[in-house]
Amino acid sequence: MIRMSWIAACALAWAPLLAAGQAAAPTPVPAIAPTSAPASNDTQASNNFSFVAYRADYEVRADASNVQTESYDILLKTKAAVEQFSQVRLSYSEKMETLEVLSAYTLTADGQRRDVPADRIYTQESYSSAAAAMYADRKVKVVVFPNLAPGTRVVYQTRRTQNVPYFPGYFSLWETFNVFQQYDDAQVTLTAPASLPMYVQQRGVQGSQAPIVRNGQARWTWKYRRSEPMPVQNWTAQPWEFSPTIMASTYRDWAQVAGAYQLKGGEAAKVTPGIQALADEVTRGIADRREQAAALYRWVSQNIRYVAVYLGNGGLEPNPAQSILDNHYGDCKDHVVILEALLAARGINSTPVLIGAGGGPTLPAIPMLGRFNHAITYVPEFDLYLDSTSAYARFGQLPDADLGAPVLHTRQATVARTPDNDAARNGSGFEVTFEFSPSGDVQGHTVQQPREVSEIGMRGAFARLNAQNRARVEESIMASSGFDGSGTLTLLGDPQDLTRPFNYRYDFHATDYVDFGVVGGMVLPDPPGGESFRDIYTTTSAPDNATPFYCNDSLREETYRLEYPAGVPIVAMPRDLDFHNAAGEYQLQWRREGQAVVARHRLHQRAVRGAQALCEPGDYAAFRELYQQVRRGFRGQVVYGDLRSVQSAP
């Protein structure tokens, strides 16, 4: 069972971490290929275990506080499942809720029950609390199951009591039954005062959206079974997008969610004398308002250390701007608050933005705070989104996970979208030159052509480059391209300087790469220091796909220049290729320039159904066809050598 509550990109966290074997936050979408199922995610675990029985009972009080009782009966089928469920970790906030393990035992294949000893159920600090970059009051209840083996059933029941709602009057239920898992018997019940507003949405489960009302209490019951899990798919969106799902919320619309967040968030952004003094100092001598905003953004990005804070309702309520300034650290909400205050000190309005980073382009049908896992800033005056938690994004740039995402502007209480994750931002390329010597050695250089997303990633990678690891990085780049030689990195800019673009160049030299004494054919060599899309066809190895998937608009361009020695005949080169279908277009151009051959590859992938929609299973075939053309394009060879030196076939 997947309880939809993200422990997230930032510190927008309020619900407990799930037991072992349940889903985590969505996987970020790659720049080119639509999302494929991660190797270790719950989509692969469907053959390892099954739910013999699952029960979730929610009892909601008039103030939206609630008690959740859950029962699990899980059959372990493989050694991998034994490892996965050897201990179950249940996270909770000790200041806002209590968590009890009511029972825990195993059932062996021959029916013997073995209770978990009391000393094998204990409480410890959560991983987040123990981490250096986090402050938290979260605890973890750990249940250690002994003597597990394939065929054993793990059975446990918990009761979680939330005494204080995370937002006034807010309760939500979000249960998703992953189609890649087996459920023999699952049931969810929800009980609440009939007078308490409750908005319900369901898909693929038995039960009614209308409750049974008795003695002033409304009760919903849903049931679900799936005896055969769906086979793992090559590409898939998050399970909640298409799997059987139950959603319930006491909030009627997204504006109500925004108002609840803004209630405390607005207070935290107060302009204090210290904030005003800093804003004046950072913008001294800058008259242009946009440049003032850029300077303040850079200051926050580079001076407020990211530290997640989960204290009480710290997962949803930011700290005051002045305290963030005093401490010089904070989580994403704190970044938003101090930037909002600094901008306000210069008369520039902004709003906090709740965002589902990396989670695809859609919102649930009813307001579910669990859809948001991050907070960023929007400046209406410049129509710009800013994410100051990204230390390597220039003013106006956004990381990949922030693009094309649904967002909630909390000050205006409106739903919007960040800029599309399209070719203008999510694109990259390179130019590489290979100069061959008569002896077969080669030297050359690779220069990147990054767009926003690629530049942010490169800055992050090279910011960690130093004298000690540079040589190892240079060697690794060369080895990964299959050359026997060496290379040198040259940074074109400072990765820490957010006022100017950043790039890099890689110069390389390799020996004995080719023998020009014989007639041969040369495919385009792997570019040292450049990431080619030549193997993208491997992501469509399956003949078809049964689930929706994410597909962004993106552009990749690669230019190869092969310079052959004088006197080496260039016999032939491949024909051009120009292919178009619904998934995009792929062009390949070959040109002869004296003793040089230039090949240009261009792959433009489309968001088939638009930037705000998922691709459907039937769209997969078009991507497979498009990527197959790329595969064929990179198979082409330049034929060189003196044909008089070869003999004809008999």
DACOR-V365300 format. One record per residue. N is the residue number from 1. SS is DSSP state (@ for helix, = for strand, . for the rest). Layout:
# DACOR-V365300
N | SS
N | SS
This chain:
# DACOR-V365300
1 | .
2 | =
3 | =
4 | .
5 | .
6 | .
7 | .
8 | .
9 | .
10 | .
11 | .
12 | .
13 | .
14 | .
15 | .
16 | .
17 | .
18 | .
19 | .
20 | .
21 | .
22 | .
23 | .
24 | .
25 | .
26 | .
27 | .
28 | .
29 | .
30 | .
31 | .
32 | .
33 | .
34 | .
35 | .
36 | =
37 | .
38 | .
39 | .
40 | .
41 | .
42 | .
43 | .
44 | @
45 | @
46 | @
47 | @
48 | .
49 | =
50 | =
51 | =
52 | =
53 | =
54 | =
55 | =
56 | =
57 | =
58 | =
59 | =
60 | =
61 | .
62 | .
63 | .
64 | .
65 | .
66 | =
67 | =
68 | =
69 | =
70 | =
71 | =
72 | =
73 | =
74 | =
75 | =
76 | =
77 | .
78 | .
79 | @
80 | @
81 | @
82 | @
83 | @
84 | @
85 | .
86 | .
87 | =
88 | =
89 | =
90 | =
91 | =
92 | =
93 | =
94 | .
95 | .
96 | .
97 | =
98 | =
99 | =
100 | =
101 | =
102 | =
103 | =
104 | =
105 | =
106 | =
107 | =
108 | .
109 | .
110 | .
111 | .
112 | .
113 | =
114 | =
115 | =
116 | .
117 | .
118 | @
119 | @
120 | @
121 | =
122 | =
123 | =
124 | =
125 | =
126 | .
127 | @
128 | @
129 | @
130 | @
131 | .
132 | .
133 | .
134 | =
135 | =
136 | =
137 | .
138 | =
139 | =
140 | =
141 | =
142 | =
143 | =
144 | =
145 | .
146 | .
147 | .
148 | .
149 | .
150 | .
151 | .
152 | .
153 | =
154 | =
155 | =
156 | =
157 | =
158 | =
159 | =
160 | =
161 | =
162 | =
163 | .
164 | .
165 | .
166 | .
167 | .
168 | .
169 | .
170 | .
171 | .
172 | =
173 | =
174 | =
175 | =
176 | =
177 | =
178 | .
179 | .
180 | .
181 | .
182 | .
183 | =
184 | =
185 | =
186 | =
187 | =
188 | =
189 | =
190 | =
191 | =
192 | =
193 | =
194 | .
195 | .
196 | .
197 | .
198 | .
199 | =
200 | =
201 | =
202 | =
203 | =
204 | .
205 | .
206 | =
207 | .
208 | .
209 | .
210 | .
211 | .
212 | =
213 | =
214 | =
215 | .
216 | .
217 | =
218 | =
219 | =
220 | =
221 | =
222 | =
223 | =
224 | =
225 | =
226 | =
227 | .
228 | .
229 | .
230 | .
231 | .
232 | .
233 | .
234 | .
235 | =
236 | .
237 | .
238 | .
239 | @
240 | @
241 | @
242 | .
243 | .
244 | =
245 | =
246 | =
247 | =
248 | =
249 | =
250 | .
251 | .
252 | .
253 | .
254 | @
255 | @
256 | @
257 | @
258 | @
259 | @
260 | @
261 | @
262 | @
263 | @
264 | @
265 | @
266 | @
267 | @
268 | @
269 | .
270 | .
271 | .
272 | .
273 | @
274 | @
275 | @
276 | @
277 | @
278 | @
279 | @
280 | @
281 | @
282 | @
283 | .
284 | .
285 | .
286 | .
287 | .
288 | .
289 | @
290 | @
291 | @
292 | @
293 | @
294 | @
295 | @
296 | @
297 | @
298 | @
299 | @
300 | @
301 | @
302 | @
303 | @
304 | .
305 | =
306 | =
307 | .
308 | =
309 | =
310 | =
311 | .
312 | .
313 | .
314 | .
315 | .
316 | .
317 | .
318 | .
319 | .
320 | .
321 | @
322 | @
323 | @
324 | @
325 | @
326 | @
327 | @
328 | .
329 | =
330 | =
331 | .
332 | @
333 | @
334 | @
335 | @
336 | @
337 | @
338 | @
339 | @
340 | @
341 | @
342 | @
343 | @
344 | @
345 | @
346 | .
347 | .
348 | .
349 | .
350 | .
351 | =
352 | =
353 | =
354 | =
355 | =
356 | .
357 | .
358 | .
359 | .
360 | .
361 | .
362 | .
363 | .
364 | .
365 | .
366 | .
367 | .
368 | .
369 | @
370 | @
371 | @
372 | .
373 | .
374 | =
375 | =
376 | =
377 | =
378 | =
379 | =
380 | @
381 | @
382 | @
383 | .
384 | =
385 | =
386 | =
387 | .
388 | .
389 | .
390 | .
391 | .
392 | .
393 | .
394 | .
395 | .
396 | .
397 | .
398 | .
399 | .
400 | @
401 | @
402 | @
403 | .
404 | .
405 | .
406 | =
407 | =
408 | =
409 | =
410 | .
411 | .
412 | .
413 | .
414 | =
415 | =
416 | =
417 | =
418 | .
419 | .
420 | .
421 | .
422 | .
423 | .
424 | .
425 | .
426 | .
427 | =
428 | =
429 | =
430 | =
431 | =
432 | =
433 | =
434 | =
435 | =
436 | =
437 | .
438 | .
439 | .
440 | .
441 | .
442 | =
443 | =
444 | =
445 | =
446 | =
447 | =
448 | =
449 | .
450 | .
451 | .
452 | @
453 | @
454 | @
455 | @
456 | @
457 | @
458 | @
459 | @
460 | @
461 | @
462 | @
463 | .
464 | .
465 | .
466 | .
467 | @
468 | @
469 | @
470 | @
471 | @
472 | @
473 | @
474 | @
475 | @
476 | @
477 | @
478 | @
479 | @
480 | @
481 | .
482 | .
483 | .
484 | .
485 | =
486 | =
487 | =
488 | =
489 | =
490 | =
491 | =
492 | =
493 | .
494 | .
495 | .
496 | .
497 | .
498 | .
499 | .
500 | .
501 | .
502 | .
503 | =
504 | =
505 | =
506 | =
507 | =
508 | =
509 | =
510 | =
511 | .
512 | .
513 | .
514 | .
515 | .
516 | .
517 | .
518 | .
519 | .
520 | =
521 | =
522 | =
523 | =
524 | .
525 | .
526 | .
527 | .
528 | .
529 | .
530 | .
531 | .
532 | .
533 | .
534 | .
535 | .
536 | @
537 | @
538 | @
539 | @
540 | @
541 | .
542 | .
543 | .
544 | .
545 | .
546 | .
547 | .
548 | .
549 | =
550 | .
551 | .
552 | .
553 | .
554 | =
555 | =
556 | =
557 | =
558 | =
559 | =
560 | =
561 | =
562 | =
563 | =
564 | .
565 | .
566 | .
567 | .
568 | .
569 | .
570 | =
571 | =
572 | =
573 | .
574 | .
575 | .
576 | .
577 | =
578 | =
579 | =
580 | =
581 | =
582 | .
583 | .
584 | =
585 | =
586 | =
587 | =
588 | =
589 | =
590 | =
591 | =
592 | =
593 | =
594 | .
595 | .
596 | =
597 | =
598 | =
599 | =
600 | =
601 | =
602 | =
603 | =
604 | =
605 | =
606 | .
607 | .
608 | .
609 | .
610 | .
611 | .
612 | .
613 | .
614 | .
615 | =
616 | .
617 | @
618 | @
619 | @
620 | @
621 | @
622 | @
623 | @
624 | @
625 | @
626 | @
627 | @
628 | @
629 | @
630 | @
631 | @
632 | @
633 | @
634 | .
635 | .
636 | .
637 | =
638 | =
639 | =
640 | =
641 | .
642 | .
643 | @
644 | @
645 | @
646 | .
647 | .
648 | .
649 | .
650 | .
